[in-house]
């Protein structure tokens, strides 16, 4: 399947989503897209992410759509370093594309193998892949609010409230969080329409979404700091949006 890092303006081809399996990865998919793993963050579900990589078909492409590392300037634990090393190893077995996000835009891996680092990525005119911070006109304008909000979250955790990722806590502020997610989705869809793509997938908001507006599709892959994690799968005739199960499938014979 031809791959382009710059868009082409042709007639969009719209994908269809069949009923989603929730216990395995489909082997007919040839491109898998994930985002917001946040290696280095204590809420990162690294074991589940490794299990996801282990299940990828041998010939499948892996697209890492931003914020794979939480804070590039902070040292990673040995466990997180092993996952980075695994991604490098995978790049010698399969195409691995790393789309920069707002957290990992300065990431530097000493030996990055054959990982391809890009600002955005596309599959023909079917699907545009961008992290999504480019479409966020809300949070960058409210830096003081973000600092206060994070401080409030840390204070709650210190008092004994649930220790969840700050984005998970933000979802409890329903109206404000909905404004952010809808804002990013709207701007992403506008860009996809302008550049002639049938669909666009983002991360950034940590909110898994699959919606179609005026025949054009927006998908968000959520994150790997909450359950369940999501991925987008692309095959020659489909674009799919699936959750990845937290636990391995059980043997039906036991």
C-alpha positions as CSV (number, residue, x, y, z in Angstrom):
1,X,0.0,0.0,0.0
2,X,1.5,3.3,-1.0
3,X,2.3,5.7,1.8
4,X,2.7,9.4,1.6
5,X,3.7,11.9,4.3
6,X,2.0,14.7,2.4
7,X,-1.6,14.7,1.4
8,X,-3.0,14.2,-2.1
9,X,-6.2,15.7,-3.2
10,X,-8.3,12.9,-4.7
11,X,-11.8,11.7,-4.2
12,X,-12.0,10.5,-0.5
13,X,-12.5,6.8,0.1
14,X,-14.5,6.2,3.3
15,X,-13.9,3.3,5.5
16,X,-16.4,1.1,7.1
17,X,-16.3,-0.4,10.6
18,X,-17.6,-4.0,11.1
19,X,-18.6,-5.2,14.6
20,X,-15.5,-4.8,16.8
21,X,-13.8,-7.9,18.2
22,X,-12.7,-7.2,21.8
23,X,-10.4,-10.1,22.5
24,X,-7.9,-10.2,19.7
25,X,-6.1,-8.4,16.9
26,X,-7.2,-9.0,13.3
27,X,-4.5,-10.4,11.1
28,X,-5.9,-8.9,7.9
29,X,-5.2,-5.3,9.1
30,X,-1.9,-4.0,7.7
31,X,-1.5,-0.8,9.6
32,X,-2.0,-0.3,13.3
33,X,-2.2,3.2,14.9
34,X,-1.9,4.0,18.6
35,X,-1.2,7.2,20.6
36,X,-0.6,8.6,24.0
37,X,1.3,5.7,25.6
38,X,3.1,8.1,27.9
39,X,6.1,6.0,28.8
40,X,7.6,7.4,32.0
41,X,4.2,8.2,33.5
42,X,3.2,6.1,36.5
43,X,-0.2,5.4,34.9
44,X,1.2,4.0,31.7
45,X,-0.1,0.5,31.1
46,X,3.2,-0.8,29.7
47,X,2.5,-4.5,30.1
48,X,-0.7,-4.2,28.1
49,X,1.1,-2.1,25.5
50,X,3.8,-4.8,25.2
51,X,1.1,-7.4,24.8
52,X,-0.4,-5.3,22.0
53,X,3.0,-5.3,20.2
54,X,3.4,-9.0,20.7
55,X,0.1,-9.6,18.9
56,X,0.9,-7.5,15.8
57,X,1.0,-9.6,12.6
58,X,4.5,-9.9,11.2
59,X,3.9,-7.8,8.1
60,X,1.9,-5.0,9.8
61,X,3.0,-1.4,10.0
62,X,3.0,0.3,13.4
63,X,2.2,4.0,13.6
64,X,2.9,5.8,16.9
65,X,0.7,8.9,16.8
66,X,2.4,11.1,19.4
67,X,3.0,11.3,23.2
68,X,4.6,7.9,23.3
69,X,7.0,9.3,25.9
70,X,5.6,11.4,28.6
71,X,8.5,13.8,29.4
72,X,11.5,13.4,27.0
73,X,13.8,15.4,29.3
74,X,13.2,13.1,32.3
75,X,15.1,9.8,32.6
76,X,13.0,6.7,31.9
77,X,12.8,3.7,34.2
78,X,14.5,0.4,33.1
79,X,11.1,-1.0,32.3
80,X,10.2,2.0,30.1
81,X,13.6,1.9,28.4
82,X,12.9,-1.7,27.5
83,X,9.8,-0.7,25.7
84,X,11.6,2.0,23.7
85,X,14.2,-0.6,22.8
86,X,11.4,-2.9,21.8
87,X,10.1,-0.3,19.4
88,X,13.5,0.1,17.9
89,X,13.8,-3.7,17.5
90,X,10.3,-3.7,15.8
91,X,11.6,-1.1,13.3
92,X,13.9,-3.7,11.9
93,X,11.1,-6.2,11.5
94,X,8.3,-3.9,10.3
95,X,7.8,-0.2,9.3
96,X,7.5,1.9,12.4
97,X,6.4,5.5,12.1
98,X,6.5,7.9,15.0
99,X,4.4,11.0,14.7
100,X,5.5,13.8,17.1
101,X,3.1,14.8,19.8
102,X,3.2,17.8,22.2
103,X,4.9,15.7,24.9
104,X,7.5,14.0,22.7
105,X,8.2,16.6,20.1
106,X,11.8,16.8,21.4
107,X,12.3,13.1,21.9
108,X,15.8,11.9,21.1
109,X,16.7,8.2,20.9
110,X,20.4,7.5,20.7
111,X,19.9,4.6,18.4
112,X,16.4,4.8,16.8
113,X,16.9,2.0,14.4
114,X,14.7,2.4,11.3
115,X,11.9,4.4,13.1
116,X,10.6,7.1,10.8
117,X,10.0,10.4,12.7
118,X,7.4,12.7,11.1
119,X,5.1,15.6,11.9
120,X,2.1,13.9,10.2
121,X,1.5,10.8,8.1
122,X,-1.1,9.7,5.6
123,X,-2.4,6.6,3.8
124,X,-3.1,7.9,0.3
125,X,-6.2,10.2,0.6
126,X,-8.0,7.7,2.9
127,X,-6.6,8.7,6.3
128,X,-4.6,11.6,7.7
129,X,-2.7,10.9,10.9
130,X,-1.9,13.8,13.2
131,X,-1.4,13.8,17.0
132,X,-4.1,16.5,17.5
133,X,-2.3,19.2,19.5
134,X,-2.2,21.2,16.3
135,X,-6.0,21.4,16.5
136,X,-6.1,22.3,20.2
137,X,-6.9,26.0,20.5
138,X,-8.3,25.6,24.0
139,X,-5.6,24.4,26.4
140,X,-2.6,26.4,25.1
141,X,-4.6,29.6,25.8
142,X,-5.3,28.6,29.4
143,X,-1.9,27.8,30.8
144,X,-2.7,29.2,34.3
145,X,-5.8,27.2,34.5
146,X,-3.8,24.0,33.6
147,X,-1.3,24.7,36.4
148,X,-4.1,25.2,38.9
149,X,-6.0,22.2,37.8
150,X,-2.9,19.9,38.0
151,X,-2.1,21.3,41.5
152,X,-5.7,20.5,42.6
153,X,-5.3,17.0,41.2
154,X,-2.1,16.4,43.1
155,X,-3.7,17.8,46.3
156,X,-6.6,15.4,45.9
157,X,-4.3,12.4,45.5
158,X,-2.3,13.5,48.6
159,X,-5.6,13.5,50.5
160,X,-6.2,9.9,49.5
161,X,-8.5,10.3,46.5
162,X,-8.1,8.0,43.5
163,X,-4.6,8.3,41.9
164,X,-5.6,8.5,38.3
165,X,-4.0,10.2,35.3
166,X,-4.8,13.9,35.3
167,X,-6.6,13.6,32.0
168,X,-8.8,10.9,33.5
169,X,-9.6,13.2,36.4
170,X,-10.4,16.0,33.9
171,X,-13.1,13.9,32.3
172,X,-15.1,14.3,35.6
173,X,-15.5,17.9,34.6
174,X,-17.8,16.8,31.9
175,X,-18.7,20.2,30.2
176,X,-15.2,21.5,30.1
177,X,-13.7,18.3,28.8
178,X,-16.4,18.0,26.2
179,X,-15.6,21.5,24.9
180,X,-12.0,20.4,24.4
181,X,-12.7,17.1,22.7
182,X,-15.4,18.6,20.4
183,X,-13.1,21.5,19.6
184,X,-10.3,19.2,18.5
185,X,-12.6,17.0,16.5
186,X,-14.2,19.9,14.7
187,X,-10.9,21.4,13.7
188,X,-9.5,18.0,12.6
189,X,-12.5,17.4,10.4
190,X,-12.2,20.8,8.8
191,X,-8.6,20.2,8.0
192,X,-9.4,16.7,6.5
193,X,-12.1,18.3,4.3
194,X,-9.7,21.1,3.2
195,X,-7.0,18.6,2.2
196,X,-9.3,16.0,0.7
197,X,-9.0,13.2,3.2
198,X,-11.9,10.8,3.8
199,X,-10.9,10.4,7.5
200,X,-8.5,11.7,10.1
201,X,-7.2,10.1,13.3
202,X,-5.8,11.9,16.3
203,X,-4.8,11.3,19.9
204,X,-4.1,14.1,22.4
205,X,-7.4,14.4,24.2
206,X,-7.3,10.8,25.7
207,X,-10.9,10.4,24.6
208,X,-11.6,7.5,22.2
209,X,-14.0,8.7,19.5
210,X,-15.4,7.4,16.2
211,X,-17.8,9.8,14.5
212,X,-18.7,10.7,11.0
213,X,-19.8,14.3,10.0
214,X,-21.0,15.0,6.5
215,X,-19.5,11.8,5.2
216,X,-16.0,12.5,6.7
217,X,-14.7,10.4,9.7
218,X,-12.9,11.4,12.8
219,X,-11.3,8.8,15.0
220,X,-9.4,9.3,18.3
221,X,-7.3,6.5,19.7
222,X,-7.6,7.5,23.3
223,X,-4.6,6.6,25.5
224,X,-2.7,3.9,27.3
225,X,-3.0,5.5,30.8
226,X,-6.7,4.4,31.1
227,X,-8.7,1.3,30.3
228,X,-9.5,0.2,27.7
229,X,-6.9,1.4,25.3
230,X,-7.9,1.9,21.6
231,X,-6.2,1.5,18.3
232,X,-7.1,2.3,14.7
233,X,-6.6,-0.5,12.2
234,X,-6.3,0.1,8.4
235,X,-6.7,-2.6,5.8
236,X,-7.1,-2.2,2.0
237,X,-10.9,-1.8,2.2
238,X,-11.6,-0.7,5.9
239,X,-10.7,1.7,8.6
240,X,-11.5,0.3,12.0
241,X,-11.6,1.6,15.6
242,X,-11.2,-1.1,18.3
243,X,-10.6,-1.3,22.0
244,X,-7.7,-3.5,23.1
245,X,-8.6,-5.8,26.0
246,X,-6.9,-5.3,29.4
247,X,-6.6,-9.1,29.9
248,X,-5.5,-11.8,27.5
249,X,-8.4,-13.8,26.0
250,X,-9.4,-16.8,28.1
251,X,-9.1,-20.3,26.7
252,X,-12.7,-21.3,26.1
253,X,-11.8,-24.9,27.0
254,X,-10.9,-24.0,30.6
